[in-house]
Amino acid sequence: MIEQLLTGLPVNSISPDNGSEFTNFRQLEQKLHSPVYFAEPHKPWQRGTNENTNDLIRFFFPKGFDFRTVTDQDIRLVEQLLNHRPRKCLRWKSPAEVFCY
């Protein structure tokens, strides 16, 4: 699925979770022509953008939040806000500007 989502996009590298779902990462590297890097355990700063995004999501859904109360509309609103928020790592463009336009 990741391969399908990223095909055709400018992928320089991939930094997935250390889960078993990425055991075939060599195939992903070959198909996308991009290296896959894994962060060392207990070193979240090695996955800066991911951790920053998690913090942004926590603004809307704090720790302990009951996700059973979230509607699809709520999720779409947060997605919209975050995908149109400029990011320093994207040279102050939003993810929507970089990946959709």
N, C-alpha and C positions, 0 to 999 in steps of 0.2 A: 504494500500500500504506500509506503513512504516513497518508494521508487516511482510509482505512478504520480504522486503529488509533486515530486520534484523534477520530473522529466520536462525538459525544455526551459527550466529556470536556470539562472546563473549560479550554480552551486560551486563554491570554492572548497568547502570542507563540511563535514557533518560531525556533530558531537552528540550522540544519543545517550540515553540512560544506560546504565550497566546491566540492564535486565537480559534475561536469557532470550528474549525475542530478537536480539541482535547477534545471535551466534553466527548467522550467515552474513556478517558484515562485509566479508571479502567480495561476495557477489554484488552487494550494493555499491562498493567502491568501483568495481569493474563496469557496472551498468551506467553509473553516473559520472565516471571518470574523475572521481573526487576522493580524497582520503577520508577515512573515518577515524576520529580520535575519541578515546574514552577518558573521562576524568578519573583521577584517582579517588578511591573511597574517602569520604569525609573531607573533601576539598571542593566545596561548592563554587569557590571563586574561579575554578577552571572552566566553569560553564556560566560565565557572567550574564549573557543575554537571557538565558533560561531562568536564572535566579532573579534577575531584575523583573522579568515578566511575571514570575510567581508573586513577587512583591506588589506589582501593579494590580494583579488579580485580587490579592488580599485586601486591597483598599476597598473593593466592592464586597468581598466575601471574607470577613475577618476569621481568624482561627476560631474554631468552635461553632462556626456558622452552620445552621441546619440546611443542607443542600436539598433536602426534601421539599423545601418551600420555594425553590427557584423554578421559575417557568421558562419555557423555551424563549419567550419574548425577553425575559431578563438577560438570558445568556446572549441573545442576539444584540441587545443594547450594549453590553460590556464588550463584546467582540467588536462592534462598530466603533466604540470609543477608543479602544486600544489599537485597532488596526488603522485608525486615522490620527493617532498621536505621533508627532515627530520623534525620532530616536537619534541620539548622538551617533550610535554605531552605524546608522544609515545616512550619515552626513546630513542630518536634520530633515530627512524625508520620512514620511510615514511608511509603515509596511505596505499599506494599500498603494501608495505611489510607486514603490519599488517593484512590487510583485504583480500588480494588477493593471497598471497603466503603461 
